Amino acid sequence: MSLSYLEVNHFRNLHQVVIEPDAELNIITGLNAAGKTSLLESIFYLSYGRTFRQGQYKDLIMNDQDYFRLISKVSHQHQKSTIGIQRSSKEQLIRVNQRTITRLSDLSSLLPVIALHPDSHQLLSAGPENRRHFMDWGVFHVEHSFLQIWKNYRKALSQRNAALRCHHNDRLCNLWNHALIENAELIDRFRNDYLNKLNERLSFFSERIFPDCKINLEYKKGWPEDISYQMHLEKHLSKDREKGFTQCGPHRSDIKIKLDNKSAQTSISRGQQKKLVALLRLAQLDLFVEHTGRRCILLYDDLPAELDANNRRILMEILSGMQVQLFITAIETSQLDYSGYQSAKMFHVEHGIVSTINN
C-alpha cells in the first residue's frame, strides 16, 4: 500500500499542491514555518479526519478561504482507491471512490498512517489516553472485531454511568454489567495479546537504538489484577454511585513503559524519550506489516531535531529495511543519510509552495 497521488487545496498555508510521492522515501525540505509539517498533516488528516497538532478545524482552512480540500490516490497491489475530504465551517464531506462515507474508521483501514512529530514524546509524558490510543491503533488493525466490541463497551458504559448519575437502585445500575463485563474481557484479552507481541518486537529494535538497555511494556488493565471485573463492579457500586461514573475498566487502562526497570515517563531525557517513542512506533509498524501483509505510511516530522548524526543514521538504516512509505521533513537533505534506499523523491517547500527537486 502506498500513496501515489496527493492534492492539497487551501490547507493551512498550502494554497494548491499536487505531488506524486515515491513508494519508498519522500524527503521534504524547507525552512521553519515554510509548510513542511502542514504537508504531513494533510496526509494524516486523510487517515484520521483530524490533525496531529493542537487547534480547531478552522485553523486548518487557509485565511480568506471557505474550505480546504484533500484528494489522494492509494495503491495496494492491483487495487487503486481515491480518497477525498472537503471541510468548510459548516460540514465535512468524505468520499472514497466517489461514495460518501461517515465512519472515520473506514479511512484508517484504507490508509493506515503513523506520525512521529515533536510532540510525540507525550506518548510517554502525558496522560494514559495517549497510550491507550497507541495500543488500540495496533489492536484495531490486527483484530477486525475490536472496533465493534469497543463500541459495545462504550455504549454499556454510557448507560451504566447515566444510571449512576440518576442514583437509580442497584438493580437498574447493574442492568448493564453483563454487556460491560463481556466486552471488557474481550478488550482486555486483545490488548494483552497485542502488547505481548509488541514486547517481543521491541527487543529486536532496541538492540540498535538502545543497546545494553532492556525495554518493557507493562499492561495495566484498568482494574486490580487480583479480582474479576464483575466482582470489582459489584464491590464498588456505592463508590461509583457517589462519583456518578464507573471508575474502573478498559477505559482507564494504561501502559507502564520501563527502561531497565525504571519508568521511561520520568527517568530519561527528552532526547531519549524521542528515541524511545520512535522505537515503539517502529516496532508497531513492523508488527502491523507482519499481521496484515500490508505496508503502512510513516510521517516523520523533523527527525534531525534532538538526535545526533549517529542516531539519525541508525534510524534511517532501520527505516530503509522496513515495509513502509516514509515521508520525512528536514531543513536540508544533508541532515539525512538515505543511502539505504533504492528510490526516493525530494520536495522543497517555500512560503507554502511545494516543488519537486530532481536528484
PAMAR-908051 format. One line per 2 residues: number of its first residue (from 1); their letters; for each residue x, y negated, z of C-alpha. Coordinates in Angstrom, 3 decimals, padded with zeros to 6 digits, always signed. Example, Ala and Ser with C-alpha at 12.3 -4.5 7.8 and 13.67 -1.06 7.14 Angstrom:
BEGIN
1 = AS = +012.300,+004.500,+007.800  +013.670,+001.060,+007.140
# end
This chain:
BEGIN
1 = MS = +000.000,+000.000,+000.000  +001.303,-003.444,-000.867
3 = LS = +000.119,-006.959,-001.530  +000.652,-007.572,-005.254
5 = YL = -001.012,-010.988,-005.619  -001.706,-013.874,-003.248
7 = EV = -003.578,-017.091,-003.929  -003.898,-019.763,-001.238
9 = NH = -006.011,-022.898,-001.558  -006.292,-025.746,+000.977
11 = FR = -004.917,-023.647,+003.857  -003.107,-025.865,+006.391
13 = NL = -000.598,-027.828,+004.273  -000.685,-025.382,+001.328
15 = HQ = -002.746,-027.043,-001.386  -002.536,-024.413,-004.128
17 = VV = -000.209,-021.421,-004.043  -000.043,-018.419,-006.351
19 = IE = +002.646,-015.764,-005.863  +003.196,-012.149,-006.881
21 = PD = +005.150,-010.604,-003.986  +007.703,-007.842,-004.222
23 = AE = +006.544,-004.460,-002.929  +009.550,-004.228,-000.565
25 = LN = +011.056,-007.542,+000.547  +009.936,-011.153,+000.311
27 = II = +012.146,-013.879,+001.779  +010.551,-017.288,+002.309
29 = TG = +012.925,-020.175,+002.957  +012.481,-023.841,+003.707
31 = LN = +012.951,-026.467,+006.388  +010.893,-026.527,+009.568
33 = AA = +007.268,-027.633,+009.034  +007.555,-027.051,+005.277
35 = GK = +004.787,-024.428,+005.291  +006.649,-021.114,+005.657
37 = TS = +004.635,-019.980,+008.666  +001.410,-021.122,+007.013
39 = LL = +002.084,-018.737,+004.146  +002.479,-015.844,+006.583
41 = ES = -000.664,-016.955,+008.407  -002.680,-016.751,+005.203
43 = IF = -001.712,-013.085,+004.795  -002.505,-012.383,+008.451
45 = YL = -005.912,-014.038,+008.005  -006.718,-011.681,+005.122
47 = SY = -006.364,-008.756,+007.536  -007.859,-010.161,+010.752
49 = GR = -010.156,-013.014,+009.754  -008.191,-015.236,+012.140
51 = TF = -004.704,-016.636,+012.560  -001.900,-015.620,+014.930
53 = RQ = -001.375,-019.210,+016.085  -003.463,-021.138,+018.575
55 = GQ = -006.081,-023.554,+017.294  -009.541,-023.767,+015.800
57 = YK = -010.580,-022.803,+012.294  -010.922,-026.478,+011.335
59 = DL = -007.158,-026.826,+011.853  -006.655,-024.329,+009.031
61 = IM = -008.535,-026.434,+006.456  -006.330,-028.991,+004.730
63 = ND = -007.072,-032.615,+005.526  -009.698,-034.205,+003.238
65 = QD = -010.872,-030.760,+002.054  -014.141,-028.975,+002.843
67 = YF = -012.866,-025.394,+002.842  -009.928,-023.074,+002.391
69 = RL = -009.895,-020.037,+000.135  -007.626,-016.987,+000.139
71 = IS = -007.508,-014.330,-002.574  -005.327,-011.246,-002.627
73 = KV = -004.909,-008.078,-004.620  -003.910,-004.927,-002.774
75 = SH = -002.419,-001.881,-004.496  -002.477,+001.581,-002.945
77 = QH = -001.309,+004.470,-005.110  -003.573,+004.177,-008.184
79 = QK = -006.251,+002.079,-006.498  -006.490,-001.701,-006.531
81 = ST = -008.699,-003.900,-004.393  -009.381,-007.623,-004.343
83 = IG = -009.998,-009.464,-001.085  -011.382,-012.984,-000.993
85 = IQ = -012.112,-015.205,+002.014  -013.567,-018.695,+001.946
87 = RS = -014.027,-020.684,+005.145  -015.825,-024.001,+005.497
89 = SK = -017.147,-025.887,+008.515  -020.485,-024.087,+008.109
91 = EQ = -019.674,-020.496,+007.239  -017.129,-017.842,+006.382
93 = LI = -017.630,-015.640,+003.344  -015.614,-012.431,+002.963
95 = RV = -015.738,-010.332,-000.181  -013.985,-007.108,-001.108
97 = NQ = -014.195,-006.102,-004.769  -016.982,-008.698,-005.183
99 = RT = -019.017,-007.119,-002.382  -019.796,-009.215,+000.694
101 = IT = -018.705,-007.663,+003.979  -019.408,-008.692,+007.553
103 = RL = -017.162,-006.375,+009.582  -013.621,-007.627,+010.123
105 = SD = -012.560,-004.035,+010.795  -013.063,-003.370,+007.069
107 = LS = -010.339,-005.926,+006.333  -007.916,-004.403,+008.825
109 = SL = -008.486,-000.934,+007.372  -007.860,-002.114,+003.820
111 = LP = -004.922,-004.425,+004.577  -003.015,-003.319,+007.715
113 = VI = -000.777,-006.168,+008.874  +001.514,-006.688,+011.866
115 = AL = +003.103,-010.047,+012.682  +006.230,-010.939,+014.633
117 = HP = +006.488,-014.634,+015.400  +007.940,-016.997,+018.034
119 = DS = +005.003,-016.376,+020.391  +005.191,-012.574,+020.123
121 = HQ = +007.065,-012.449,+023.449  +003.618,-012.963,+025.012
123 = LL = +003.080,-009.256,+024.469  +005.378,-008.949,+027.486
125 = SA = +004.892,-012.210,+029.360  +001.165,-012.919,+029.018
127 = GP = -001.846,-011.055,+030.385  -002.862,-007.420,+029.792
129 = EN = -005.281,-008.334,+026.997  -002.292,-008.783,+024.674
131 = RR = -001.018,-005.300,+025.474  -004.475,-003.760,+025.050
133 = HF = -004.678,-005.324,+021.582  -001.243,-003.924,+020.762
135 = MD = -002.262,-000.449,+021.896  -005.699,-000.492,+020.267
137 = WG = -004.343,-001.608,+016.874  -002.402,+001.628,+016.761
139 = VF = -005.252,+003.799,+018.049  -007.692,+002.188,+015.576
141 = HV = -005.539,+003.225,+012.622  -004.915,+006.830,+013.722
143 = EH = -008.265,+007.712,+015.350  -011.113,+006.948,+012.966
145 = SF = -013.797,+007.343,+015.643  -012.131,+004.941,+018.079
147 = LQ = -013.848,+001.743,+016.904  -017.365,+003.117,+017.309
149 = IW = -016.510,+004.648,+020.686  -015.116,+001.300,+021.843
151 = KN = -018.292,-000.474,+020.661  -020.432,+002.067,+022.527
153 = YR = -018.410,+001.480,+025.668  -018.668,-002.310,+025.399
155 = KA = -022.447,-002.081,+024.912  -022.891,+000.099,+028.013
157 = LS = -020.543,-002.204,+029.959  -022.566,-005.259,+028.978
159 = QR = -025.823,-003.598,+030.054  -024.414,-002.494,+033.406
161 = NA = -022.963,-005.953,+034.052  -026.347,-007.531,+033.303
163 = AL = -027.990,-005.213,+035.841  -025.315,-006.077,+038.416
165 = RC = -025.756,-009.816,+037.932  -029.514,-009.483,+038.391
167 = HH = -028.964,-007.496,+041.633  -031.019,-004.584,+040.404
169 = ND = -031.298,-001.485,+042.560  -028.768,+001.365,+042.430
171 = RL = -030.818,+003.460,+040.023  -031.005,+000.718,+037.396
173 = CN = -027.348,-000.233,+037.806  -026.277,+003.405,+037.430
175 = LW = -028.529,+003.922,+034.425  -025.646,+003.008,+032.105
177 = NH = -022.997,+005.061,+033.887  -023.314,+008.140,+031.671
179 = AL = -022.593,+006.228,+028.428  -019.906,+004.215,+030.189
181 = IE = -018.116,+007.294,+031.534  -018.448,+009.377,+028.371
183 = NA = -016.874,+006.703,+026.170  -014.329,+005.603,+028.787
185 = EL = -012.903,+009.108,+028.994  -012.514,+009.284,+025.206
187 = ID = -010.863,+005.848,+025.064  -008.533,+006.858,+027.880
189 = RF = -007.522,+010.069,+026.090  -006.929,+008.306,+022.755
191 = RN = -004.804,+005.592,+024.350  -002.808,+008.005,+026.463
193 = DY = -002.074,+010.276,+023.488  -001.045,+007.298,+021.382
195 = LN = +001.363,+005.917,+023.979  +002.940,+009.346,+024.430
197 = KL = +003.671,+009.443,+020.684  +004.916,+005.851,+020.775
199 = NE = +007.304,+006.629,+023.630  +008.852,+009.412,+021.543
201 = RL = +009.337,+006.995,+018.642  +010.814,+004.295,+020.873
203 = SF = +013.751,+006.486,+021.855  +014.759,+006.742,+018.190
205 = FS = +014.750,+002.993,+017.524  +016.197,+001.960,+020.878
207 = ER = +019.484,+003.704,+020.051  +020.127,+000.943,+017.503
209 = IF = +018.531,-002.072,+019.157  +019.006,-001.323,+022.876
211 = PD = +021.896,+001.164,+023.106  +022.522,+002.653,+026.553
213 = CK = +019.098,+001.494,+027.750  +016.033,+003.574,+028.499
215 = IN = +012.729,+002.050,+027.388  +009.444,+003.481,+028.559
217 = LE = +005.773,+002.571,+028.258  +003.662,+003.499,+031.262
219 = YK = -000.083,+003.611,+030.687  -002.426,+002.153,+033.316
221 = KG = -005.917,+003.409,+032.528  -007.860,+000.676,+034.333
223 = WP = -008.919,+002.624,+037.418  -006.956,+004.623,+040.042
225 = ED = -005.235,+007.782,+038.827  -006.383,+009.877,+041.782
227 = IS = -010.132,+009.539,+041.193  -012.517,+010.180,+038.303
229 = YQ = -014.164,+007.197,+036.632  -017.579,+008.468,+037.697
231 = MH = -016.597,+008.644,+041.351  -014.950,+005.237,+041.156
233 = LE = -018.079,+003.601,+039.719  -020.273,+005.175,+042.392
235 = KH = -017.874,+004.266,+045.206  -017.516,+000.615,+044.161
237 = LS = -021.101,-000.108,+043.129  -021.722,-002.513,+046.002
239 = KD = -018.496,-004.423,+045.312  -019.319,-004.613,+041.605
241 = RE = -022.747,-005.998,+042.505  -021.139,-008.662,+044.700
243 = KG = -018.840,-009.710,+041.846  -021.548,-009.408,+039.204
245 = FT = -019.456,-007.300,+036.838  -017.752,-003.903,+036.502
247 = QC = -014.263,-004.435,+037.871  -012.538,-001.312,+036.558
249 = GP = -012.458,+000.683,+033.344  -010.738,+000.771,+029.944
251 = HR = -011.449,-002.953,+029.560  -008.952,-003.522,+032.402
253 = SD = -006.221,-001.138,+031.251  -002.614,-002.227,+030.788
255 = IK = +000.834,-001.054,+029.728  +003.816,-001.358,+032.038
257 = IK = +006.846,-001.839,+029.800  +010.074,-000.821,+031.510
259 = LD = +013.720,-001.246,+030.586  +015.957,+001.008,+032.705
261 = NK = +013.046,+001.395,+035.146  +012.760,-002.387,+035.583
263 = SA = +009.825,-004.439,+034.432  +010.545,-005.912,+030.994
265 = QT = +007.972,-008.587,+031.744  +010.177,-010.190,+034.389
267 = SI = +013.733,-008.831,+034.280  +015.073,-009.728,+030.817
269 = SR = +015.874,-012.925,+028.906  +013.767,-014.487,+026.143
271 = GQ = +016.212,-013.236,+023.504  +015.993,-009.698,+024.895
273 = QK = +012.203,-009.993,+025.000  +012.201,-010.895,+021.322
275 = KL = +014.311,-007.831,+020.506  +012.137,-005.594,+022.653
277 = VA = +008.898,-006.774,+021.051  +010.468,-006.174,+017.633
279 = LL = +011.399,-002.681,+018.777  +007.828,-001.981,+019.944
281 = RL = +006.373,-003.180,+016.659  +008.856,-001.192,+014.547
283 = AQ = +008.014,+001.977,+016.465  +004.328,+001.228,+015.980
285 = LD = +004.813,+000.686,+012.249  +006.727,+003.929,+011.890
287 = LF = +004.002,+005.837,+013.727  +001.362,+004.214,+011.503
289 = VE = +003.128,+005.383,+008.333  +003.524,+008.926,+009.648
291 = HT = -000.107,+009.345,+010.691  -001.811,+007.572,+007.788
293 = GR = +000.531,+008.209,+004.865  +000.203,+004.501,+004.014
295 = RC = +002.578,+001.577,+004.053  +001.990,-001.478,+006.195
297 = IL = +002.733,-005.186,+005.827  +005.099,-006.780,+008.338
299 = LY = +005.194,-010.555,+008.679  +008.390,-011.664,+010.427
301 = DD = +008.431,-015.379,+011.145  +011.856,-016.906,+011.819
303 = LP = +013.794,-013.703,+012.513  +017.134,-015.551,+012.914
305 = AE = +015.905,-017.580,+015.904  +017.444,-016.462,+019.221
307 = LD = +019.212,-013.493,+017.581  +022.914,-013.326,+016.831
309 = AN = +024.303,-012.197,+013.485  +024.861,-008.603,+014.626
311 = NR = +021.298,-008.159,+015.883  +019.921,-009.745,+012.721
313 = RI = +021.957,-007.289,+010.632  +020.788,-004.290,+012.672
315 = LM = +017.136,-005.276,+012.379  +017.403,-005.812,+008.620
317 = EI = +019.130,-002.438,+008.218  +016.345,-000.695,+010.117
319 = LS = +013.622,-002.512,+008.194  +015.191,-001.630,+004.834
321 = GM = +014.742,+002.053,+005.659  +011.076,+001.761,+006.623
323 = QV = +007.970,+002.097,+004.503  +006.793,-001.485,+004.967
325 = QL = +006.296,-004.505,+002.756  +008.221,-007.251,+004.504
327 = FI = +007.552,-010.992,+004.391  +010.239,-012.810,+006.340
329 = TA = +010.980,-016.503,+006.868  +014.267,-018.274,+007.456
331 = IE = +015.708,-021.705,+006.837  +018.303,-020.255,+004.432
333 = TS = +018.780,-016.847,+002.796  +022.359,-016.776,+004.116
335 = QL = +020.924,-016.093,+007.580  +019.717,-012.656,+006.430
337 = DY = +021.618,-009.600,+005.251  +019.268,-007.903,+002.812
339 = SG = +021.863,-005.762,+001.026  +019.993,-002.596,+002.012
341 = YQ = +017.020,-003.442,-000.197  +016.685,-002.197,-003.760
343 = SA = +014.436,-005.092,-004.776  +013.468,-008.455,-003.340
345 = KM = +011.835,-011.761,-004.235  +012.774,-015.199,-002.935
347 = FH = +010.351,-018.040,-002.366  +011.102,-021.589,-001.275
349 = VE = +008.588,-023.845,+000.480  +008.883,-027.608,+000.466
351 = HG = +006.117,-030.008,+001.516  +003.535,-027.234,+001.115
353 = IV = +004.639,-026.312,-002.407  +005.859,-022.736,-002.917
355 = ST = +008.228,-021.946,-005.742  +009.794,-018.643,-006.824
357 = IN = +013.591,-018.521,-006.800  +015.427,-016.481,-009.399
359 = N = +018.035,-014.387,-007.623
# end
